[in-house]
Amino acid sequence: MKLRILYHGNCFDGVSSAAIFSKFYLAKINQNAEISYTPTMHRAGNAFDEAQFDGDENAIVDFKYSPDKRLTWWFDHHQSAFLTPADEAHFRADNSGKKFLDIDSKSCAEFIARVAKEKFDFEDESLAELVRWARIIDGALYDSPEQCVELRSPALKLMQIIEGEKDEKFVEKIIRDLTFQSLDEIVASEEIQRKLEPIVQMHWQNVEIIKEKSVYARGVVSFDLIESQIDGYNKFIPYYFYPQTTYTVSLSKSSFRTKISVGSNPWSPRPRLHNIAEICERYGGGGHAVVGAISLPPDELKTGKKIMLEIIEQLQFAE
């Protein structure tokens, strides 16, 4: 019997969610299941390919809903969980007892662990550390920007690898390792240490580039990374240099999308007055109240720059 898990790619919470769901599934649903993993990324248009649902059962964790009849399990915690109102109506009408949404959960990993305990009598204390760090990382519950940017714990080092790793098979191995090893054990392994050195070096290069390109005005830090060819970065770098900011807006490009990222500073001296998910939804994106993004086709740089400027204007406070 084959289980296919689609998870939010290059995301610590997505990887953690895949690991926790895997362990739950093997313990409570089918101990003999053969599990395969597919990272899923936000992009313009439909987020899924039909061929991705190739399991006897198929699950999506930490990502948007699909009304595909082959989807068996679904867990998400994003405010923007549905591509269309029809998708939401399809979810609301589902009576399988296997599809769940809680936009108040700080992480999808902790949500899966809670549902597994409350509805399926599954609890595994060995997952507690992973659940705790998924909550801290996805909920931005850090003590300070320094804690995150300076990668002060094994979990944050692993986060940096997951966010920057292009090899899907290597990330899949991390998911499988997380089902039976601690974070400390995984990060201490030779293969992770080999990956870590160049990724940390690139991280600090990104820190310097973002510092150089960032512009602060009226409560918003913004920067354009198109020419720098950086398609992913530690989202707390702007607050490391601009603790006075409330929001950050950036533009980046990868092979499959042009991306406008929007975030809010958890330590801002000013209150957050905007729901970022709602702003991003106006442009076809989404996310959470405190962080979100918009994905455009990769060649729509001009549109991306226009949207970026519009969002900056919406977020800036009056002088």
C-alpha positions in Angstrom: 0.0 0.0 0.0 1.5 3.4 -1.1 1.0 6.7 0.7 2.0 9.9 -1.1 2.6 12.9 1.2 2.7 16.4 -0.5 4.4 18.9 1.9 5.3 22.5 1.9 8.8 22.4 0.3 11.8 24.2 1.7 10.0 24.9 4.9 10.8 23.6 8.4 7.2 23.3 9.3 6.4 21.5 6.1 9.1 19.0 6.6 8.2 18.6 10.3 4.5 18.1 9.4 5.5 15.4 6.9 7.6 13.5 9.5 4.9 13.7 12.2 2.1 12.6 9.8 4.3 9.7 8.6 4.8 8.5 12.2 1.1 8.8 13.0 0.1 7.0 9.8 2.4 4.1 10.4 1.3 3.7 14.0 -2.4 4.1 13.6 -3.5 3.6 10.0 -1.2 1.2 8.2 2.1 0.0 9.6 3.1 -1.5 6.3 2.6 1.6 4.1 5.3 2.6 1.7 5.6 6.4 2.0 6.7 8.7 -0.8 7.2 12.5 -0.5 6.7 15.4 -2.8 7.7 19.0 -2.0 5.1 21.5 -3.1 5.8 25.2 -3.8 3.5 28.2 -4.2 3.4 29.3 -7.8 1.2 31.2 -10.1 -2.1 29.3 -11.0 -2.8 25.8 -9.8 -0.5 24.6 -7.1 -0.7 20.9 -8.0 -0.1 18.6 -10.9 -2.6 15.7 -11.4 0.3 13.2 -11.5 1.3 14.1 -8.0 -1.7 12.2 -6.5 -0.3 8.7 -7.4 -0.7 6.9 -4.0 -3.3 4.5 -2.8 -3.8 7.3 -0.3 -2.6 10.8 -0.7 -2.0 13.5 1.9 -1.3 17.2 1.8 0.3 18.8 4.9 1.0 22.5 5.5 -0.2 23.5 2.1 -3.3 24.6 0.2 -6.4 22.4 -0.2 -7.1 20.4 -3.3 -10.6 19.1 -4.3 -9.1 16.2 -6.2 -11.1 13.1 -5.3 -7.8 11.2 -4.8 -6.9 13.4 -1.8 -7.4 11.4 1.4 -5.8 13.4 4.2 -5.3 17.2 4.5 -3.9 19.4 7.3 -3.3 23.1 7.0 -3.1 26.2 9.2 -2.9 29.0 6.7 -5.6 31.7 6.5 -5.3 31.5 2.7 -5.9 27.7 2.6 -8.1 27.7 -0.5 -7.4 28.7 -4.1 -11.1 29.3 -4.8 -14.4 29.6 -2.9 -15.4 26.3 -4.7 -12.4 24.6 -3.0 -13.5 25.9 0.4 -17.1 24.7 -0.2 -15.7 21.3 -1.2 -13.7 21.1 2.1 -16.7 22.2 4.2 -18.8 19.5 2.6 -16.3 16.7 3.3 -17.4 14.2 5.9 -14.4 11.8 5.8 -13.0 12.9 9.1 -9.5 13.1 7.6 -9.3 16.7 6.5 -8.5 19.5 9.0 -7.9 23.2 9.1 -7.0 25.5 12.1 -5.8 28.9 11.1 -5.0 29.7 14.8 -2.3 27.0 15.1 1.2 28.5 15.1 2.4 25.6 13.1 0.9 22.8 11.0 3.2 20.3 12.8 1.7 21.1 16.2 -1.8 21.0 14.7 -1.2 17.5 13.3 0.1 16.3 16.6 -2.9 17.7 18.4 -5.4 16.1 16.0 -3.6 12.8 16.1 -3.9 12.8 19.9 -7.4 14.1 20.2 -9.1 12.2 17.4 -6.9 9.1 16.9 -5.4 8.5 20.3 -1.8 8.9 19.0 0.9 10.6 21.0 4.6 10.1 20.7 6.8 12.0 23.2 9.9 11.6 21.0 8.2 14.1 18.7 7.8 16.8 21.4 11.0 18.6 20.6 10.2 18.7 16.8 6.7 20.0 17.5 8.1 22.7 19.9 10.6 24.0 17.3 8.1 23.9 14.5 5.9 26.2 16.6 8.8 28.5 17.4 10.0 28.7 13.8 6.7 28.9 11.9 5.1 31.1 14.6 8.1 33.4 14.7 8.3 33.0 18.5 12.0 33.7 18.8 13.5 35.5 21.7 15.1 38.0 19.3 16.2 38.5 15.6 19.7 37.6 16.7 18.6 34.1 17.8 17.3 33.3 14.4 19.8 35.1 12.1 22.8 33.9 14.1 21.4 30.3 14.0 21.9 29.7 17.7 20.5 26.2 18.0 20.7 22.9 16.1 17.0 23.3 15.0 17.8 26.7 13.4 20.8 25.2 11.6 18.6 22.4 10.2 16.0 25.1 9.3 18.6 26.9 7.2 19.5 23.6 5.4 15.9 22.8 4.7 15.2 26.3 3.3 18.2 26.3 1.1 18.5 22.7 -0.1 17.7 22.0 -3.7 18.1 18.2 -3.6 14.6 16.8 -2.9 16.0 13.4 -2.0 18.2 14.9 0.6 15.3 16.7 2.2 13.3 13.5 2.0 16.0 11.8 4.0 15.8 14.5 6.6 12.0 13.8 6.9 12.6 10.1 7.4 15.4 10.8 9.9 13.1 13.0 11.9 10.8 10.1 12.5 13.4 8.3 14.7 16.2 10.7 15.5 16.5 13.8 17.6 17.3 17.2 16.1 20.7 17.1 17.8 21.5 13.7 16.3 20.5 14.7 12.8 22.5 18.0 12.8 25.6 16.3 14.3 25.7 13.8 11.4 28.5 14.0 9.0 26.3 14.5 5.9 24.4 17.4 7.6 27.7 19.0 8.7 29.0 18.8 5.1 25.9 20.5 3.9 25.9 23.1 6.7 29.2 24.8 6.1 28.5 26.1 2.5 24.8 26.9 3.4 25.8 28.9 6.5 28.5 30.7 4.4 25.8 31.6 1.8 23.5 32.7 4.6 26.0 35.3 5.8 26.5 36.4 2.2 22.8 36.9 1.9 22.8 38.9 5.2 25.3 41.3 3.8 23.5 41.6 0.4 20.2 42.3 2.2 21.8 44.8 4.5 23.2 46.6 1.4 20.0 46.6 -0.6 17.5 47.4 2.2 15.7 50.7 2.3 13.8 51.8 5.3 11.0 54.4 5.2 7.9 55.0 7.4 7.8 51.6 9.1 8.7 49.4 6.0 12.0 47.8 5.0 12.1 46.9 1.3 14.6 45.3 -1.0 14.9 43.9 -4.5 16.9 40.7 -4.9 16.3 40.1 -8.6 19.8 41.1 -9.7 21.4 39.2 -6.7 19.7 36.0 -7.8 18.7 35.1 -4.3 15.5 33.2 -4.3 15.3 32.3 -0.6 16.7 33.9 2.5 16.2 34.0 6.3 13.1 36.1 6.8 14.4 37.7 10.0 17.4 39.4 8.5 15.6 42.8 7.9 14.7 43.0 11.6 18.3 42.2 12.6 19.3 45.5 11.0 16.1 47.5 11.3 14.5 46.8 14.7 12.4 49.9 14.4 10.5 48.5 11.3 7.0 47.1 11.4 6.9 45.4 8.0 9.2 44.1 5.3 8.5 43.7 1.6 10.9 42.0 -0.9 11.0 40.9 -4.5 12.9 37.8 -5.6 12.9 35.4 -8.6 13.5 31.7 -9.1 13.2 29.4 -12.1 9.4 28.9 -11.5 8.2 32.2 -10.1 8.6 35.8 -9.3 7.8 36.3 -5.7 6.8 39.2 -3.5 7.3 38.4 0.2 5.6 40.4 2.9 6.3 40.0 6.6 5.8 41.8 9.9 8.3 42.3 12.7 7.4 40.3 15.9 9.4 42.8 18.0 8.1 46.0 16.3 7.7 49.1 18.5 4.6 49.9 16.5 1.5 47.6 16.4 0.8 45.6 13.2 -2.3 47.2 11.7 -2.7 45.2 8.6 -3.7 41.6 7.8 -0.9 40.5 5.4 -2.8 37.5 4.1 -5.7 39.7 3.0 -3.3 42.1 1.2 -1.6 39.2 -0.6 -4.9 37.6 -1.5 -5.8 40.7 -3.5 -3.0 39.8 -5.8 -3.6 36.1 -5.9 -1.3 35.2 -3.0 -2.0 34.5 0.6 -0.5 33.3 3.9 -1.1 34.3 7.5 -2.1 37.6 9.2 1.5 38.2 10.0 3.3 36.9 6.9 2.4 36.1 3.3 3.6 36.1 -0.3 2.5 36.4 -3.9 3.7 34.2 -6.7 3.7 35.3 -10.3 5.1 33.6 -13.5 8.9 34.0 -13.6 8.9 36.5 -16.5 6.5 39.0 -14.8 9.2 41.1 -13.2 7.6 44.4 -14.1 4.3 43.3 -12.6 6.1 42.1 -9.5 7.8 45.4 -9.0 4.5 47.2 -9.4 2.8 45.1 -6.8 5.8 45.5 -4.5 5.5 49.3 -4.6 1.8 49.2 -4.1 2.1 47.0 -1.0 4.8 49.2 0.4 2.5 52.2 0.0 -0.3 50.4 1.7 1.9 49.4 4.7 3.7 52.7 5.3 2.4 54.9 8.1 1.6 58.5 7.5 4.2 61.1 8.4 
